[in-house]
Amino acid sequence: MHSFSALFFRGLTAVAAGLPAVAIVAAPNDFSRDIQPLLAKRCFACHGPDTQEAGLRFDDPAAATRELDSGRRAIVPGDLAASEIVARIRSTDPDSQMPPEGERLSTEEVAAIQRWIEAGAVWDEHWAFRPLSRPDVPEVAGNASPIDAFIQQGLAERGLPLPPEADRRTLLRRVTYDLTGLPPSEQDLAEFLADSSPTAWERVVDRLLDSPHYGEQWARHWLDLVRYADTNSFERDGNKPHAWRYRDYVIRAFNDDKPYDQFVIEQLAGDELPEPTADSLIATGYYRLGLWDDEPADRLQHRYDQLDDIVATTGQTLTKQDLKAWKEKVSRLKRETADTPKALVISEHGAEAPPTHVFYRGNPHAETSPETLVEPAFPGVLKPPAPRIMPPGDGRSTGRRLALARWIASPENPLTPRVIANRIWQHHFGRGLVRSPSNFGFAGDPPTHPQLLDWLAAELIAGGWRLKALHKAILLSAAYRASSRAEPAALAADPLNDALWRFDMRRLSAEELRDSIHVASGAFNTTMFGPGKLAGAIRRRPNRPAAASISM
């Protein structure tokens, strides 16, 4: 038995013996984890970047600590009595309490703010915007992997026991569904149960990562994020021609373990690469996946709604469409290239970009619109370099999207590796280390294991942005192989399992259930790629609209 497994069982034995295995430990406050999300959620509506009642704002440390017109100060580092915010959040007087309306701060939230002020009210940079660095792996007892070392350190700090390992049948079913979306076969189970070698589990993981069904399963996760569908929605819900080529591109990218930075760049600017390939052009079908309204009542509003959809999807997950001109172009191309393979792609028309404006109240019809001319730039909060926009020498495009794509997929951008590392963890554990995978901003959830998240993100970059290596590191961890059994003491101390003292159970998805039924009945169709089938046909990964648009 591996040493970390022995540690699990010793922890379980301690609980069974009635030893004090669980103790409530008050962890010190972390501003970006405990305080900033609280201020954003409960205070920004009246005292934030948009509204500053009484001249007070809590999104800026200088503004939050300065003397107000009343002569008081909301926050005085180290002095609870002089900090007006403490009196207001404790008050029961409707005329002075904060927040003035709605649910009051809980006892735990009040205590967190008090501890933070007493400790000096240190105002750190938001965790998601901090430069990415590779954290040192904690030293723990036994031969723990880096992932397990971070988790075991957290368990020890909270006085929680190490979980036992799940049985082999459960583990094989868990990992097979995770990586392929399909149940394990009887032969797979028999071979795994009979294999007593120390590398038996690793061989299972390698076999499943090499399965073509891995690409289908993990492409589905990505397709949901980028709102993929074979049809247009709206009243007629017509077919979206050749959209399946983008779907097939994504499946191949996952199966081939295409570096994630290249995967992102191809979708955002594959046509602007110095030497575009068929794959990089097909990847730009990303821009054509949204809702298509072929008869919009307000064409100007529709145009900007489409642009907004692309920007929102890219911002959460990771250009202009003239419907009449597009229809005419499609008709011409159909006549001229009747026997040529076709795909939905995008291209620009020249190196001169049209001006971009911010509209008054976001209304393109407003009399004062366009209001403000804006130029390309990156979000200043991430301290990026100035955009290096280099139009292709042949003048076929502006080069703006390629500059954006290269910055998004840059190791210097801390958000991209953190977000994708969190999403991979999410699909293996049922939830991410950040529970709000589409929101790493002030109102999102802080990570339960910030150092582990940064280690995973740094490991991804160090491994050449290859996702399969990150999958394997997670799947070989003791945390992934942990039992789902609930220990009463641990459940009472950490009911949400934030410390990962067990493996959370999860339901199978609708697609996994459907495919399992077809596998069991013998009707499962293993055919891959190509146009979608008609409704009712039995085919793997039926093409239907994604349930929701979420982030990169």
C-alpha positions, 0 to 999 in steps of 0.5 A: 500500500502506498504511504499516502493510502496508509495515512488515509487509513490511519486518519480514519482509524483515529476517528473510529477510535474516538480521538479528537480528529476534528477541531475548528480552527479560525484561519487568518483573514485573506483580503482577496478571499474573505473581505473583497468578495464580501465588500463587493457583494454587500457594499458596492451597490451604494459605495462602489465604482458606480455610486458613492453615497456620502462620498464613500467607496469601498473599491479603493483603499485610499477612498475607503480609509480617508476622512469623510465630510462628516469627520468620520472614517469608515475604516481605520486600520488597527482601530475598531472603535474608530472604524465607523463601518464596525458600528454600522454593521453591528447596528440594529437602528434602521437609520444607521445600519449597513446594509440599510436594506435586505439581509444583514451581515452574518455573525461570521461576516462581521467577525471577518471584517473586525479581524481584518481591521484589527490586523491592519486592514491590509488591502491586497491585490485581487487574487485572480489578477496577481501575477502567476508564480509557481508556489512551493509544494508544502512538506507533508508526511509520506510520499504525497504528490504535489496536489495531495501535499496542498490538500493535506496541508489544508486538512491538517490546518483545519483538523480534518482527517485524510479520507480512505481510498475508494474501491476499485470498481468505483474508481474505474467507473468514476474515471471512465465516465470522466474521461470518455462519458461512457461506462467501463466494459466488463473486460475493462473491469476484470482486467483492472481488478486482476492487475495488482501491479503498482502501475495499474491505475496509471495504465488505466488513466493512460488508456482512457486519455488515448481513447478517441472518446476522450476527445468527444467527451471533453470537446462537449465541455468546450462546445457548451462554453462557446454556445455551439449548435447546429441550428440558428434558433429563433422562429425557423431554427434553420440549419447552420451550414457546415458548423460540424467542421468546427465541432470536429476541429475541437474533438481532434484538438483534444484527442491530439492534445493540441497546446491550449495556447495554440487552441485559443489563438486559432479560434480567435485569429486563425485567419491572421496567422502568418501561414494559416492552415485549414484547421486554423481557418476552421477554428475561426468558426468560433465567431459564427456559433451564436444565435442567427436571426435572419430577419431582425426587426432592428438591424442596427441593434441586432448587429451590436447584440451579435458583437456583444455576444462575441465579446461576452463569450470571449471574456467569459470563455476565453466580428461583424456580420452583415446578413445581406452581404453574407447571404449574397456571398454564400450564394456566390460561393455555392455556385463557384465552389460546388464540389469544394469542401466548405466550412464556416470561417471569418476573414477581414477586408483590408488592414484599416479598422473602422472606428470603435465607439462607446455608445451613450448608455449602450444605445446605438440609436441614441442621439448622442451616439457615437459618444467616445472613440476608443482604441485597442488596449488590454485591461489595465488591472492585469498590468499588460504590455501595450498591444503590439498590432502587426497587420499581415504584410499582404494587407488582408487584415488589421492584425488586431485579433491576433494581438489580442489572441496572443496576449490572452494565451500569453504566460504573462496573462494570469487569468487564462491558465488559472481559468482553464486549470480550474475548469479541468478540476471542475469537470473531474471533481464536480466543482472547481477550486473556484466555485464560480468558474465563469466569474473570477472577478470581485463578485465571484467566489475565491478559491478554496485552495489558491496555492494549489490553483496557481500550482496547477496553472503554472504546471500547465504552462511548464508542460507546454500548455498540454492538457493531458499531462494536467489531467493525468496529474489530477487523476493520479492524486489521492484526492481524486481516488478518495472515497465519497463516504461522509464522516460525521465529525468532518461533515459537521466541521466542513459541510460543503467539503471545501477542504476536500476531505472526501470526493463529492458524489455527482449525477451523470449528465443527460448525455452520459445516461443516454450513451450508457443506455445505448451501450447497454442495448448494443445500439451505440454508434461509434462513428465519429465526425461528419455532419449531424444526423437527423433527429432520432438517429442514434449517434454519439454526442447529438448536436443540439444547442448548448444549455448555457453560455459560460466562461473560458 
